[in-house]
């Protein structure tokens, strides 16, 4: 069950426009990788976390800012209440169109 949970704190960090470092356990790793929002480390490899921290710390300000822009945009387009509302309305429209086509 834990693999299917999306921690709210991750969304908060992304909304703040911050690059993140997450473990490879759960869905958050896929989201971070697929959207280039930060780095993913191997949970069973402590050296992997150390390397991720060093890698992020070594990035220049422009790269860090780009992570932040992508993170903030991801939250606005995918996780915001407006994005959820729009997706839900799309589902309702699709269902009602199937029930009573125009």
N, C-alpha and C positions, 0 to 999 in steps of 0.2 A: 504494500500500500504506500509506503514512503516514496517509492520511485515515481509515483503519480502526483506528488504534491509540488506545488510551486510556492516557494516561500515568499511571503509578502515583503520581507526585508530586501530581497533581490529586486523586486519591482521598485521599491523606494530608492535604492541606490541608483538604479537605471534612470528613474525619473529625475534624480538630481544631476544627471549627466555625468556620471562617474563610470570609468571602466571598472570591471569587476574581475575577480579571480574566484572561480567556483570549482568544486570537486566534480569528478566524472560520475557521481552517483545521482541518478534522477534526471528528470526532464530539463532541469536548468542548464545542464551542460550542453544539451542539444540546442537550446535556444541561444545560448551564448556563442556557440560555434557557428551555427547557421546564420546568425546575424552580425557576427564579428563585433561583439560587445565587450570583449575582454579575453581572458585566458582561462583554460581548463587544466586542472592538474589531476593526476591519478591519486585517488583517495588512499590506496594501499601503498603509496610510495612517497614517504616524507620528503625525499629529495626533489620530487616533482613539484611540490609546493614551493620549496626554496627556489627552484629554478624559475617558476612562474613569477614569483615576487621580484626576483632579480631582473627578469626580462622586462616586466612592466616598469620597474624603477629605472631601467636603462633607456626607455623610450623617450623621444624628444617631446617637447610641449605640443607641437603640431599633431603628432600621432595620438597623444593622450586626448587632445581636444576633439579629434575625429572620433575616437571611441565614445566620448561624451555626447557628441552630436547624434551619433547612431543610436546610443542608448536612450536618449531623451525622445528621439523620433520613434523608436520602437514602442516605448510606453504610450506615447500619444496615439500612434496608429493601431496598436494591438491590445494594450492593456487598459486603456482609459475607459471610463464609463460611457463616453460617446461612441467609442469603437465597439464596445459590447452591445450598446443599444442598436447601432447600425447593423451589426451582424444578426442580432435577434430579429429586427424588423425584416431583414432579408429572408430569414427562415420563414417568418409568418407570411410574407408576401408569396413566397414560393409555394407554401402549403395551400394558401387560399386560392392561388391561381390554378392549382391542380384540382381543387375541389370544385371551383366554379370558373372555368376558362372564359375569357372575354369573347 
